[in-house]
Amino acid sequence: MAEKAWSFGRAFRNVFGGGSEPITEDTWDDIETALISADFGPEITDAVLEVVRSEVDRHRVTDVVDLKRILRETVETRLDAFDPTLRLSERPAVILVVGVNGVGKTTTIGKLANYLTRFDKKIIVGAADTFRAAAVEQLATWADRAGVEIVKPQQQGQDPASVAFQTVQRAIDEQFDIAIIDTAGRLQTKGGLMDELGKIRRVIEKLAPVSEVLLVLDATTGQNGLAQAQAFIEHAGVTGLVLTKLDGSAKGGFVLAVQESTELPIKLVGQGEGIGDLTGFTPHVFAAQLIG
């Protein structure tokens, strides 16, 4: 992960400086401020500080170098409480991708397809967001960039569930490893959208189980974006999260806050606009880049 992608760790680098210094009360105040400003939220900030203070006292730590290591390990332990592994053992493995419009859902599918091809997987995507003509063309562009097959609606406004069904049927017939299905992010009513997602799932499951339901969140919107996506969490059977726009403008603490508030693992993170800018989530690497 490039250093520029995790520039939100600057607050902690400012706290700890570049070398060995004694721990003072100002150090603790600075750490608390850094945690809050990084969007950990007050509850997680207090919990993390309590653990770190306890470890510092228990091991009689007096130097900020050791304090930084304890803080990093504490954050990593909390991040590591959720399993980020993508569950893709079925053949074909079916991934439903959900989320409100504007979070980068369709582009994320293209990046995910590209990411999975690195593991020699044969991928097909389904453009089941038939309520937005632009979404179909956008997905077709990203599928072309990723070098994967796509199933598009045969006519404008085609039933999304039928596109999903055709995608999975083709995946079975032509022995694709993974089918990724795009879905609508907004209909006229939330209830209608959730009903539509339920229908897509029921239709797919006539052919194959759904391996993952990934909810895409824009990391820059923080808790506001999470509130907008709450209906998906409650009704869509979400199994994991994808955080997009997790770059210098995002606040890194949101990563831990969103996992703990939803009790859902972060499985993928997007760090830029390029097709290669989506990776699996690794708590150890993230904690190291965030804290230093």
Backbone as CSV, one residue per row, in Angstrom:
resi,resn,N_x,N_y,N_z,CA_x,CA_y,CA_z,C_x,C_y,C_z
1,MET,0.848,-1.190,0.000,0.000,0.000,0.000,0.882,1.238,0.000
2,ALA,0.605,2.137,-0.910,1.444,3.318,-1.039,1.267,4.237,0.162
3,GLU,2.336,4.886,0.532,2.298,5.772,1.690,1.289,6.889,1.492
4,LYS,1.197,7.428,0.251,0.278,8.532,0.013,-1.164,8.126,0.263
5,ALA,-1.471,6.837,0.080,-2.856,6.391,0.240,-3.320,6.461,1.681
6,TRP,-2.363,6.465,2.608,-2.747,6.423,4.014,-2.287,7.701,4.730
7,SER,-2.420,8.839,4.067,-1.905,10.075,4.644,-2.669,10.500,5.888
8,PHE,-3.836,9.856,6.177,-4.552,10.196,7.404,-3.778,9.762,8.639
9,GLY,-2.700,8.995,8.494,-1.871,8.624,9.628,-0.962,9.742,10.107
10,ARG,-1.014,10.871,9.405,-0.118,11.984,9.747,-0.348,12.472,11.171
11,ALA,-1.592,12.424,11.636,-1.900,12.902,12.987,-1.118,12.132,14.034
12,PHE,-0.962,10.831,13.819,-0.231,10.023,14.794,1.271,10.225,14.666
13,ARG,1.738,10.441,13.456,3.166,10.721,13.286,3.529,12.032,13.982
14,ASN,2.603,12.992,13.962,2.854,14.255,14.648,2.910,14.057,16.165
15,VAL,2.107,13.123,16.678,2.099,12.844,18.117,3.424,12.255,18.560
16,PHE,3.880,11.244,17.815,5.026,10.464,18.286,6.367,11.008,17.807
17,GLY,6.333,11.917,16.843,7.592,12.465,16.369,8.457,11.399,15.718
18,GLY,9.733,11.639,15.721,10.619,10.726,15.019,11.544,9.913,15.891
19,GLY,11.427,10.042,17.199,12.395,9.336,18.024,11.903,9.052,19.425
20,SER,12.857,8.781,20.300,12.569,8.389,21.674,12.332,9.619,22.544
21,GLU,11.181,9.627,23.218,10.848,10.719,24.125,10.098,10.146,25.317
22,PRO,10.146,10.811,26.464,9.379,10.329,27.617,7.880,10.577,27.440
23,ILE,7.070,9.719,28.062,5.621,9.871,28.024,5.209,10.911,29.074
24,THR,4.407,11.882,28.645,3.882,12.892,29.562,2.362,12.918,29.445
25,GLU,1.721,13.693,30.309,0.267,13.846,30.196,-0.107,14.506,28.869
26,ASP,0.766,15.356,28.366,0.512,15.953,27.059,0.470,14.884,25.975
27,THR,1.293,13.848,26.127,1.296,12.747,25.157,-0.083,12.099,25.090
28,TRP,-0.653,11.824,26.261,-1.983,11.194,26.299,-3.046,12.107,25.696
29,ASP,-2.966,13.396,25.988,-3.919,14.352,25.419,-3.803,14.380,23.897
30,ASP,-2.561,14.343,23.413,-2.333,14.381,21.966,-2.868,13.111,21.295
31,ILE,-2.683,11.961,21.942,-3.193,10.707,21.378,-4.723,10.737,21.317
32,GLU,-5.337,11.217,22.396,-6.804,11.305,22.403,-7.297,12.212,21.281
33,THR,-6.653,13.340,21.103,-7.031,14.271,20.038,-6.858,13.629,18.667
34,ALA,-5.743,12.899,18.477,-5.487,12.244,17.193,-6.537,11.182,16.901
35,LEU,-6.924,10.400,17.907,-7.937,9.361,17.719,-9.293,9.971,17.347
36,ILE,-9.658,11.025,18.032,-10.937,11.686,17.738,-10.916,12.292,16.340
37,SER,-9.833,12.987,16.007,-9.753,13.643,14.704,-9.704,12.639,13.565
38,ALA,-9.231,11.418,13.856,-9.188,10.359,12.841,-10.508,9.604,12.742
39,ASP,-11.539,10.096,13.439,-12.900,9.560,13.314,-13.079,8.196,13.963
40,PHE,-12.309,7.921,15.019,-12.546,6.704,15.777,-13.859,6.787,16.556
41,GLY,-14.267,8.003,16.891,-15.460,8.186,17.698,-15.109,8.152,19.175
42,PRO,-15.920,8.819,20.015,-15.567,8.937,21.440,-15.547,7.612,22.183
43,GLU,-16.474,6.707,21.894,-16.533,5.439,22.633,-15.317,4.575,22.344
44,ILE,-14.976,4.421,21.066,-13.810,3.608,20.713,-12.533,4.275,21.197
45,THR,-12.472,5.595,21.090,-11.298,6.320,21.590,-11.077,6.033,23.070
46,ASP,-12.133,6.125,23.870,-12.008,5.859,25.304,-11.580,4.419,25.566
47,ALA,-12.163,3.480,24.821,-11.841,2.063,25.028,-10.399,1.758,24.654
48,VAL,-9.948,2.314,23.539,-8.566,2.103,23.106,-7.595,2.711,24.119
49,LEU,-7.875,3.927,24.567,-6.989,4.582,25.539,-6.936,3.803,26.848
50,GLU,-8.057,3.252,27.273,-8.078,2.476,28.515,-7.158,1.266,28.422
51,VAL,-7.228,0.552,27.295,-6.368,-0.621,27.105,-4.906,-0.207,27.037
52,VAL,-4.615,0.843,26.276,-3.229,1.278,26.103,-2.637,1.751,27.434
53,ARG,-3.392,2.544,28.195,-2.908,2.991,29.506,-2.631,1.805,30.427
54,SER,-3.515,0.819,30.394,-3.335,-0.362,31.233,-2.062,-1.118,30.871
55,GLU,-1.825,-1.272,29.560,-0.627,-1.980,29.105,0.640,-1.190,29.446
56,VAL,0.564,0.128,29.299,1.712,0.972,29.641,2.059,0.838,31.125
57,ASP,1.025,0.841,31.964,1.257,0.694,33.408,1.782,-0.701,33.739
58,ARG,1.175,-1.692,33.120,1.540,-3.079,33.443,2.999,-3.372,33.085
59,HIS,3.441,-2.851,31.954,4.812,-3.114,31.491,5.777,-1.995,31.880
60,ARG,5.287,-1.025,32.645,6.117,0.095,33.116,6.816,0.797,31.949
61,VAL,6.051,1.038,30.914,6.581,1.704,29.727,6.724,3.190,30.005
62,THR,7.848,3.769,29.591,8.093,5.200,29.824,8.439,5.958,28.546
63,ASP,8.563,5.241,27.433,9.039,5.854,26.192,7.935,5.821,25.133
64,VAL,7.818,6.900,24.338,6.752,6.979,23.339,6.926,5.944,22.217
65,VAL,8.139,5.468,21.991,8.354,4.437,20.965,7.602,3.165,21.341
66,ASP,7.716,2.773,22.607,6.995,1.591,23.071,5.488,1.864,23.170
67,LEU,5.130,3.078,23.521,3.717,3.457,23.588,3.068,3.349,22.200
68,LYS,3.784,3.807,21.195,3.254,3.727,19.826,3.020,2.276,19.422
69,ARG,3.953,1.393,19.768,3.795,-0.034,19.446,2.560,-0.609,20.135
70,ILE,2.345,-0.257,21.388,1.178,-0.763,22.125,-0.115,-0.242,21.489
71,LEU,-0.126,1.032,21.110,-1.307,1.609,20.466,-1.596,0.897,19.144
72,ARG,-0.555,0.680,18.352,-0.721,-0.006,17.066,-1.265,-1.414,17.268
73,GLU,-0.724,-2.142,18.226,-1.170,-3.511,18.477,-2.613,-3.544,19.000
74,THR,-2.986,-2.540,19.790,-4.349,-2.469,20.317,-5.353,-2.244,19.187
75,VAL,-5.037,-1.317,18.291,-5.916,-1.059,17.147,-5.986,-2.290,16.247
76,GLU,-4.843,-2.914,16.002,-4.825,-4.109,15.150,-5.677,-5.225,15.746
77,THR,-5.598,-5.429,17.057,-6.371,-6.477,17.713,-7.866,-6.260,17.522
78,ARG,-8.294,-5.008,17.633,-9.719,-4.711,17.447,-10.133,-4.890,15.992
79,LEU,-9.287,-4.467,15.073,-9.582,-4.665,13.654,-9.648,-6.145,13.300
80,ASP,-8.803,-6.924,13.961,-8.645,-8.336,13.628,-9.758,-9.218,14.217
81,ALA,-10.720,-8.598,14.898,-11.822,-9.365,15.489,-12.807,-9.851,14.434
82,PHE,-12.673,-9.357,13.199,-13.564,-9.727,12.112,-12.746,-10.348,10.983
83,ASP,-13.293,-11.365,10.357,-12.578,-12.107,9.318,-12.784,-11.435,7.958
84,PRO,-11.721,-10.892,7.331,-11.875,-10.199,6.054,-11.859,-11.111,4.824
85,THR,-11.824,-12.410,5.039,-11.697,-13.350,3.913,-12.951,-13.363,3.048
86,LEU,-12.779,-13.233,1.741,-13.896,-13.402,0.817,-14.254,-14.886,0.728
87,ARG,-15.537,-15.214,0.865,-16.009,-16.598,0.814,-16.404,-16.941,-0.619
88,LEU,-15.504,-17.569,-1.335,-15.717,-17.805,-2.763,-15.440,-19.257,-3.144
89,SER,-15.808,-20.182,-2.263,-15.483,-21.583,-2.520,-16.458,-22.244,-3.494
90,GLU,-17.695,-21.727,-3.601,-18.659,-22.340,-4.527,-18.244,-22.087,-5.980
91,ARG,-18.755,-22.937,-6.866,-18.525,-22.740,-8.297,-19.842,-22.829,-9.046
92,PRO,-20.330,-21.727,-9.616,-19.708,-20.405,-9.503,-19.998,-19.775,-8.147
93,ALA,-19.067,-18.960,-7.677,-19.310,-18.138,-6.492,-20.042,-16.880,-6.960
94,VAL,-21.189,-16.607,-6.343,-22.009,-15.456,-6.738,-21.854,-14.346,-5.702
95,ILE,-21.490,-13.154,-6.187,-21.340,-11.986,-5.333,-22.387,-10.952,-5.736
96,LEU,-23.251,-10.585,-4.802,-24.163,-9.454,-5.002,-23.498,-8.207,-4.444
97,VAL,-23.519,-7.123,-5.201,-22.932,-5.862,-4.738,-24.059,-4.853,-4.588
98,VAL,-24.186,-4.298,-3.360,-25.286,-3.384,-3.050,-24.729,-2.092,-2.467
99,GLY,-25.593,-1.067,-2.436,-25.194,0.217,-1.870,-25.947,1.348,-2.518
100,VAL,-25.996,2.489,-1.839,-26.703,3.637,-2.387,-25.945,4.185,-3.588
101,ASN,-26.681,4.876,-4.471,-26.034,5.488,-5.625,-25.021,6.527,-5.177
102,GLY,-23.900,6.599,-5.899,-22.898,7.618,-5.627,-21.718,7.175,-4.795
103,VAL,-21.751,5.942,-4.291,-20.649,5.484,-3.441,-19.520,4.840,-4.241
104,GLY,-19.732,4.666,-5.545,-18.716,4.011,-6.366,-18.968,2.533,-6.550
105,LYS,-20.239,2.129,-6.475,-20.589,0.701,-6.518,-20.221,0.060,-7.856
106,THR,-20.615,0.704,-8.949,-20.383,0.113,-10.271,-18.894,0.064,-10.603
107,THR,-18.173,1.145,-10.292,-16.731,1.121,-10.543,-16.039,0.099,-9.642
108,THR,-16.553,-0.069,-8.427,-15.979,-1.073,-7.522,-16.092,-2.465,-8.120
109,ILE,-17.188,-2.748,-8.804,-17.351,-4.067,-9.423,-16.275,-4.294,-10.478
110,GLY,-16.018,-3.277,-11.281,-14.951,-3.408,-12.274,-13.606,-3.652,-11.633
111,LYS,-13.321,-2.925,-10.549,-12.057,-3.103,-9.843,-11.983,-4.466,-9.171
112,LEU,-13.136,-4.924,-8.621,-13.169,-6.242,-7.986,-12.923,-7.337,-9.011
113,ALA,-13.537,-7.195,-10.168,-13.315,-8.179,-11.232,-11.844,-8.230,-11.612
114,ASN,-11.230,-7.063,-11.744,-9.809,-6.998,-12.068,-8.959,-7.629,-10.975
115,TYR,-9.302,-7.334,-9.721,-8.581,-7.888,-8.565,-8.636,-9.416,-8.566
116,LEU,-9.810,-9.966,-8.828,-9.966,-11.422,-8.774,-9.300,-12.130,-9.952
117,THR,-9.171,-11.437,-11.083,-8.483,-12.069,-12.218,-7.006,-12.292,-11.917
118,ARG,-6.470,-11.549,-10.953,-5.059,-11.761,-10.578,-4.857,-13.154,-9.976
119,PHE,-5.935,-13.748,-9.492,-5.864,-15.080,-8.900,-6.309,-16.151,-9.886
120,ASP,-6.200,-15.802,-11.182,-6.547,-16.732,-12.264,-7.991,-17.214,-12.175
121,LYS,-8.897,-16.305,-11.821,-10.311,-16.625,-11.780,-10.987,-16.135,-13.059
122,LYS,-11.899,-16.953,-13.557,-12.689,-16.590,-14.731,-13.948,-15.883,-14.237
123,ILE,-14.093,-14.607,-14.616,-15.096,-13.735,-14.019,-16.140,-13.323,-15.053
124,ILE,-17.406,-13.247,-14.615,-18.460,-12.638,-15.415,-19.225,-11.687,-14.518
125,VAL,-19.632,-10.531,-15.076,-20.410,-9.567,-14.308,-21.779,-9.413,-14.938
126,GLY,-22.763,-9.081,-14.089,-24.131,-8.903,-14.556,-24.620,-7.503,-14.255
127,ALA,-25.112,-6.802,-15.273,-25.564,-5.418,-15.126,-27.045,-5.402,-14.745
128,ALA,-27.329,-5.728,-13.502,-28.717,-5.813,-13.041,-29.236,-4.510,-12.452
129,ASP,-28.458,-3.426,-12.545,-28.982,-2.108,-12.188,-29.632,-1.535,-13.442
130,THR,-30.769,-2.103,-13.801,-31.407,-1.742,-15.072,-32.211,-0.450,-14.983
131,PHE,-32.319,0.119,-13.783,-33.076,1.358,-13.624,-32.255,2.578,-14.019
132,ARG,-30.957,2.389,-14.176,-30.076,3.482,-14.611,-29.336,3.028,-15.847
133,ALA,-29.732,3.556,-16.998,-29.077,3.171,-18.249,-27.584,3.464,-18.191
134,ALA,-27.220,4.564,-17.515,-25.805,4.924,-17.416,-25.022,3.871,-16.645
135,ALA,-25.678,3.206,-15.680,-24.987,2.192,-14.881,-24.581,1.010,-15.745
136,VAL,-25.442,0.639,-16.682,-25.144,-0.497,-17.570,-23.930,-0.176,-18.434
137,GLU,-23.922,1.011,-19.021,-22.805,1.380,-19.886,-21.521,1.569,-19.086
138,GLN,-21.660,2.109,-17.897,-20.486,2.292,-17.035,-19.880,0.950,-16.673
139,LEU,-20.724,-0.003,-16.312,-20.223,-1.329,-15.958,-19.583,-2.005,-17.163
140,ALA,-20.175,-1.807,-18.344,-19.603,-2.399,-19.563,-18.197,-1.857,-19.811
141,THR,-18.001,-0.572,-19.561,-16.681,0.043,-19.736,-15.664,-0.565,-18.772
142,TRP,-16.070,-0.719,-17.502,-15.159,-1.282,-16.501,-14.898,-2.765,-16.755
143,ALA,-15.913,-3.487,-17.211,-15.708,-4.899,-17.541,-14.692,-5.039,-18.668
144,ASP,-14.773,-4.150,-19.638,-13.823,-4.173,-20.750,-12.409,-3.889,-20.249
145,ARG,-12.279,-2.919,-19.356,-10.953,-2.616,-18.797,-10.393,-3.805,-18.030
146,ALA,-11.272,-4.520,-17.318,-10.828,-5.658,-16.513,-10.635,-6.913,-17.361
147,GLY,-11.128,-6.873,-18.588,-11.003,-8.039,-19.457,-11.911,-9.182,-19.064
148,VAL,-13.137,-8.860,-18.593,-14.072,-9.899,-18.175,-15.362,-9.797,-18.984
149,GLU,-16.134,-10.875,-18.972,-17.393,-10.923,-19.702,-18.483,-10.182,-18.935
150,ILE,-19.502,-9.724,-19.664,-20.619,-9.030,-19.042,-21.931,-9.496,-19.656
151,VAL,-22.961,-9.587,-18.825,-24.323,-9.820,-19.285,-25.096,-8.532,-19.073
152,LYS,-25.618,-7.969,-20.187,-26.366,-6.723,-20.125,-27.848,-6.986,-20.381
153,PRO,-28.706,-6.066,-19.957,-30.137,-6.217,-20.257,-30.367,-6.314,-21.758
154,GLN,-31.324,-7.144,-22.136,-31.620,-7.292,-23.559,-32.502,-6.168,-24.071
155,GLN,-33.183,-5.488,-23.138,-33.915,-4.279,-23.494,-33.928,-3.350,-22.284
156,GLN,-34.134,-2.053,-22.553,-34.113,-1.075,-21.480,-35.237,-1.368,-20.478
157,GLY,-34.873,-1.282,-19.192,-35.867,-1.516,-18.156,-36.175,-2.977,-17.898
158,GLN,-35.340,-3.881,-18.418,-35.552,-5.313,-18.176,-35.544,-5.600,-16.674
159,ASP,-36.337,-6.568,-16.272,-36.404,-6.955,-14.864,-34.997,-7.295,-14.354
160,PRO,-34.525,-6.611,-13.292,-33.177,-6.865,-12.782,-32.953,-8.329,-12.408
161,ALA,-33.964,-8.968,-11.839,-33.803,-10.366,-11.434,-33.553,-11.265,-12.631
162,SER,-34.144,-10.935,-13.772,-33.923,-11.775,-14.959,-32.502,-11.617,-15.479
163,VAL,-31.934,-10.394,-15.364,-30.534,-10.196,-15.768,-29.619,-10.992,-14.837
164,ALA,-29.906,-10.941,-13.540,-29.111,-11.700,-12.575,-29.200,-13.194,-12.870
165,PHE,-30.401,-13.670,-13.160,-30.600,-15.091,-13.479,-29.791,-15.482,-14.708
166,GLN,-29.870,-14.656,-15.768,-29.124,-14.958,-16.997,-27.618,-14.983,-16.751
167,THR,-27.154,-14.083,-15.879,-25.721,-14.028,-15.574,-25.261,-15.309,-14.896
168,VAL,-25.999,-15.737,-13.881,-25.612,-16.943,-13.151,-25.774,-18.184,-14.032
169,GLN,-26.827,-18.211,-14.845,-27.011,-19.342,-15.751,-25.834,-19.460,-16.721
170,ARG,-25.394,-18.336,-17.252,-24.241,-18.366,-18.161,-22.980,-18.778,-17.413
171,ALA,-22.837,-18.302,-16.176,-21.672,-18.689,-15.367,-21.618,-20.193,-15.180
172,ILE,-22.779,-20.800,-14.963,-22.836,-22.264,-14.804,-22.524,-22.957,-16.128
173,ASP,-23.182,-22.496,-17.191,-23.038,-23.162,-18.495,-21.623,-23.073,-19.039
174,GLU,-20.954,-21.947,-18.802,-19.632,-21.724,-19.387,-18.511,-21.842,-18.360
175,GLN,-18.849,-22.352,-17.187,-17.873,-22.668,-16.142,-17.027,-21.469,-15.718
176,PHE,-17.709,-20.380,-15.440,-17.039,-19.246,-14.820,-16.831,-19.552,-13.341
177,ASP,-15.755,-19.009,-12.781,-15.485,-19.209,-11.354,-16.358,-18.310,-10.488
178,ILE,-16.544,-17.054,-10.940,-17.221,-16.055,-10.110,-18.149,-15.214,-10.965
179,ALA,-19.365,-14.985,-10.453,-20.321,-14.066,-11.075,-20.572,-12.910,-10.111
180,ILE,-20.368,-11.687,-10.581,-20.560,-10.494,-9.763,-21.763,-9.733,-10.313
181,ILE,-22.751,-9.480,-9.457,-24.001,-8.881,-9.912,-24.130,-7.465,-9.369
182,ASP,-24.256,-6.487,-10.274,-24.550,-5.116,-9.872,-26.046,-5.008,-9.573
183,THR,-26.417,-4.138,-8.633,-27.827,-3.960,-8.284,-28.136,-2.474,-8.157
184,ALA,-29.419,-2.147,-8.163,-29.837,-0.750,-8.067,-29.493,-0.174,-6.696
185,GLY,-29.160,1.105,-6.676,-28.872,1.782,-5.420,-30.017,2.614,-4.909
186,ARG,-30.994,2.838,-5.770,-32.122,3.655,-5.344,-33.322,3.379,-6.246
187,LEU,-34.480,3.182,-5.626,-35.751,3.148,-6.347,-36.630,4.254,-5.757
188,GLN,-37.880,4.255,-6.118,-38.755,5.323,-5.625,-38.986,5.214,-4.118
189,THR,-38.985,3.993,-3.593,-39.145,3.806,-2.154,-38.107,2.807,-1.672
190,LYS,-37.680,2.962,-0.423,-36.717,2.014,0.137,-37.289,0.611,0.174
191,GLY,-38.589,0.515,0.522,-39.211,-0.807,0.582,-39.174,-1.499,-0.757
192,GLY,-39.422,-0.710,-1.832,-39.372,-1.287,-3.169,-37.996,-1.807,-3.520
193,LEU,-36.977,-1.071,-3.125,-35.604,-1.484,-3.414,-35.260,-2.770,-2.673
194,MET,-35.630,-2.861,-1.411,-35.318,-4.068,-0.642,-36.095,-5.274,-1.174
195,ASP,-37.330,-5.032,-1.601,-38.110,-6.110,-2.215,-37.428,-6.597,-3.491
196,GLU,-36.903,-5.647,-4.265,-36.224,-5.995,-5.520,-34.964,-6.820,-5.252
197,LEU,-34.196,-6.421,-4.234,-32.990,-7.176,-3.885,-33.351,-8.578,-3.413
198,GLY,-34.430,-8.673,-2.646,-34.882,-9.991,-2.200,-35.276,-10.878,-3.370
199,LYS,-35.937,-10.286,-4.351,-36.342,-11.043,-5.542,-35.116,-11.521,-6.318
200,ILE,-34.134,-10.632,-6.479,-32.905,-11.020,-7.183,-32.257,-12.213,-6.488
201,ARG,-32.203,-12.144,-5.183,-31.566,-13.226,-4.425,-32.337,-14.541,-4.593
202,ARG,-33.652,-14.483,-4.489,-34.460,-15.710,-4.620,-34.299,-16.335,-5.997
203,VAL,-34.250,-15.493,-7.014,-34.103,-16.005,-8.385,-32.731,-16.649,-8.572
204,ILE,-31.683,-15.981,-8.078,-30.334,-16.545,-8.193,-30.247,-17.890,-7.487
205,GLU,-30.850,-17.961,-6.300,-30.714,-19.180,-5.487,-31.460,-20.380,-6.058
206,LYS,-32.238,-20.172,-7.102,-32.795,-21.316,-7.843,-31.695,-22.043,-8.618
207,LEU,-30.594,-21.309,-8.867,-29.478,-21.856,-9.640,-28.249,-22.144,-8.783
208,ALA,-27.945,-21.248,-7.854,-26.704,-21.362,-7.075,-26.841,-20.539,-5.800
209,PRO,-26.112,-20.911,-4.746,-26.135,-20.098,-3.525,-25.440,-18.763,-3.742
210,VAL,-25.829,-17.764,-2.972,-25.141,-16.474,-2.981,-23.995,-16.551,-1.974
211,SER,-22.780,-16.380,-2.465,-21.600,-16.525,-1.609,-21.353,-15.299,-0.750
212,GLU,-21.514,-14.119,-1.335,-21.247,-12.870,-0.619,-22.267,-11.813,-1.043
213,VAL,-22.678,-10.992,-0.082,-23.425,-9.763,-0.372,-22.570,-8.627,0.175
214,LEU,-21.944,-7.890,-0.718,-20.992,-6.849,-0.326,-21.654,-5.481,-0.404
215,LEU,-21.605,-4.747,0.704,-22.142,-3.392,0.782,-21.005,-2.400,0.565
216,VAL,-21.158,-1.538,-0.424,-20.141,-0.539,-0.733,-20.464,0.747,0.023
217,LEU,-19.468,1.267,0.749,-19.595,2.514,1.501,-18.500,3.486,1.063
218,ASP,-18.857,4.742,0.975,-17.895,5.807,0.679,-17.267,6.238,2.000
219,ALA,-15.984,5.961,2.174,-15.323,6.251,3.455,-15.307,7.730,3.786
220,THR,-15.364,8.590,2.777,-15.289,10.029,3.045,-16.564,10.558,3.679
221,THR,-17.671,9.835,3.573,-18.935,10.311,4.152,-19.102,9.865,5.597
222,GLY,-18.250,8.968,6.075,-18.253,8.570,7.477,-19.597,8.051,7.950
223,GLN,-19.985,8.478,9.147,-21.211,7.972,9.762,-22.458,8.347,8.961
224,ASN,-22.431,9.455,8.232,-23.583,9.833,7.411,-23.849,8.798,6.332
225,GLY,-22.780,8.333,5.693,-22.929,7.319,4.667,-23.426,6.007,5.232
226,LEU,-22.976,5.700,6.437,-23.417,4.469,7.090,-24.904,4.532,7.393
227,ALA,-25.377,5.690,7.835,-26.804,5.848,8.131,-27.645,5.663,6.864
228,GLN,-27.157,6.185,5.741,-27.872,6.032,4.478,-27.974,4.566,4.058
229,ALA,-26.980,3.783,4.423,-26.923,2.387,3.981,-27.563,1.420,4.968
230,GLN,-28.136,1.945,6.050,-28.636,1.071,7.107,-29.695,0.090,6.622
231,ALA,-30.532,0.506,5.679,-31.579,-0.383,5.171,-30.984,-1.618,4.507
232,PHE,-29.855,-1.461,3.823,-29.198,-2.613,3.203,-28.725,-3.598,4.276
233,ILE,-28.151,-3.051,5.339,-27.648,-3.909,6.417,-28.797,-4.675,7.065
234,GLU,-29.922,-4.003,7.228,-31.061,-4.621,7.909,-31.805,-5.633,7.047
235,HIS,-31.815,-5.426,5.719,-32.710,-6.227,4.877,-32.033,-7.017,3.755
236,ALA,-30.777,-6.706,3.423,-30.181,-7.297,2.216,-29.260,-8.477,2.495
237,GLY,-29.137,-8.884,3.767,-28.280,-10.030,4.064,-26.811,-9.774,3.807
238,VAL,-26.362,-8.565,4.137,-24.974,-8.168,3.867,-24.002,-9.060,4.640
239,THR,-22.951,-9.506,3.959,-21.934,-10.365,4.586,-20.600,-9.659,4.776
240,GLY,-20.399,-8.528,4.113,-19.132,-7.822,4.237,-19.214,-6.437,3.639
241,LEU,-18.219,-5.616,3.957,-18.181,-4.222,3.535,-17.026,-3.974,2.578
242,VAL,-17.252,-3.060,1.652,-16.198,-2.538,0.785,-16.143,-1.036,1.024
243,LEU,-14.987,-0.522,1.426,-14.825,0.913,1.636,-14.120,1.528,0.436
244,THR,-14.796,2.480,-0.212,-14.189,3.177,-1.339,-13.655,4.530,-0.876
245,LYS,-12.817,5.130,-1.717,-12.271,6.476,-1.469,-11.531,6.543,-0.137
246,LEU,-10.870,5.455,0.211,-10.117,5.408,1.468,-8.707,5.919,1.193
247,ASP,-8.632,7.225,0.963,-7.351,7.833,0.614,-7.081,8.994,1.556
248,GLY,-6.327,9.972,1.109,-5.930,11.048,1.996,-7.074,11.874,2.543
249,SER,-8.229,11.876,1.881,-9.348,12.676,2.359,-10.225,11.917,3.342
250,ALA,-9.971,10.636,3.525,-10.766,9.842,4.461,-10.116,9.841,5.832
251,LYS,-10.905,9.527,6.857,-10.385,9.450,8.220,-10.282,7.985,8.613
252,GLY,-9.075,7.547,8.903,-8.810,6.130,9.077,-9.560,5.451,10.202
253,GLY,-9.893,6.192,11.256,-10.596,5.583,12.369,-11.967,5.066,12.003
254,PHE,-12.546,5.605,10.924,-13.857,5.144,10.471,-13.824,3.661,10.135
255,VAL,-12.675,3.172,9.700,-12.541,1.758,9.364,-12.891,0.887,10.566
256,LEU,-12.330,1.211,11.714,-12.629,0.441,12.923,-14.052,0.721,13.408
257,ALA,-14.455,1.977,13.357,-15.786,2.344,13.840,-16.880,1.636,13.052
258,VAL,-16.719,1.549,11.734,-17.775,0.952,10.910,-17.844,-0.556,11.116
259,GLN,-16.703,-1.187,11.320,-16.719,-2.632,11.596,-17.442,-2.922,12.901
260,GLU,-17.123,-2.157,13.918,-17.687,-2.438,15.238,-19.160,-2.046,15.331
261,SER,-19.561,-0.995,14.624,-20.962,-0.574,14.708,-21.880,-1.488,13.897
262,THR,-21.366,-2.040,12.789,-22.192,-2.922,11.960,-22.012,-4.395,12.310
263,GLU,-20.904,-4.717,12.997,-20.517,-6.112,13.254,-20.365,-6.885,11.939
264,LEU,-19.881,-6.184,10.921,-19.612,-6.777,9.616,-18.143,-6.546,9.259
265,PRO,-17.491,-7.534,8.668,-16.075,-7.363,8.320,-15.877,-6.486,7.097
266,ILE,-14.825,-5.681,7.132,-14.374,-5.010,5.916,-13.579,-6.028,5.109
267,LYS,-13.990,-6.249,3.871,-13.344,-7.271,3.049,-12.464,-6.691,1.952
268,LEU,-12.790,-5.479,1.506,-12.033,-4.857,0.428,-11.952,-3.358,0.683
269,VAL,-10.866,-2.741,0.235,-10.711,-1.292,0.353,-10.247,-0.723,-0.983
270,GLY,-10.867,0.394,-1.355,-10.479,1.108,-2.569,-9.699,2.346,-2.197
271,GLN,-8.545,2.536,-2.842,-7.630,3.608,-2.433,-7.394,4.649,-3.521
272,GLY,-8.108,4.561,-4.636,-7.880,5.512,-5.717,-8.839,5.255,-6.861
273,GLU,-8.579,5.930,-7.974,-9.498,5.880,-9.108,-9.128,4.812,-10.132
274,GLY,-7.908,4.288,-10.081,-7.463,3.339,-11.091,-8.053,1.946,-10.911
275,ILE,-8.025,1.160,-11.965,-8.628,-0.165,-11.911,-7.885,-1.100,-10.964
276,GLY,-6.627,-0.790,-10.682,-5.864,-1.616,-9.750,-5.945,-1.147,-8.304
277,ASP,-6.753,-0.112,-8.057,-6.784,0.500,-6.722,-7.863,-0.099,-5.820
278,LEU,-7.944,-1.417,-5.801,-8.817,-2.132,-4.868,-8.055,-3.349,-4.379
279,THR,-8.004,-3.535,-3.067,-7.251,-4.645,-2.498,-8.044,-5.279,-1.370
280,GLY,-7.612,-6.469,-0.981,-8.163,-7.074,0.214,-7.750,-6.278,1.438
281,PHE,-8.547,-6.388,2.504,-8.257,-5.637,3.724,-7.414,-6.474,4.671
282,THR,-6.271,-5.920,5.090,-5.361,-6.609,5.992,-5.179,-5.774,7.253
283,PRO,-5.774,-6.183,8.388,-5.701,-5.375,9.607,-4.277,-5.003,10.028
284,HIS,-3.343,-5.942,9.926,-1.962,-5.685,10.353,-1.352,-4.540,9.543
285,VAL,-1.528,-4.595,8.228,-0.957,-3.549,7.349,-1.642,-2.220,7.613
286,PHE,-2.968,-2.267,7.751,-3.698,-1.020,7.952,-3.287,-0.341,9.256
287,ALA,-3.215,-1.112,10.339,-2.837,-0.539,11.643,-1.429,0.050,11.576
288,ALA,-0.532,-0.620,10.898,0.852,-0.137,10.772,0.912,1.170,9.997
289,GLN,0.118,1.255,8.916,0.120,2.486,8.124,-0.586,3.621,8.850
290,LEU,-1.602,3.299,9.622,-2.360,4.330,10.321,-1.591,4.917,11.497
291,ILE,-1.035,4.048,12.330,-0.353,4.498,13.549,1.113,4.802,13.287
292,GLY,1.733,4.023,12.393,3.149,4.221,12.086,4.014,3.196,12.774
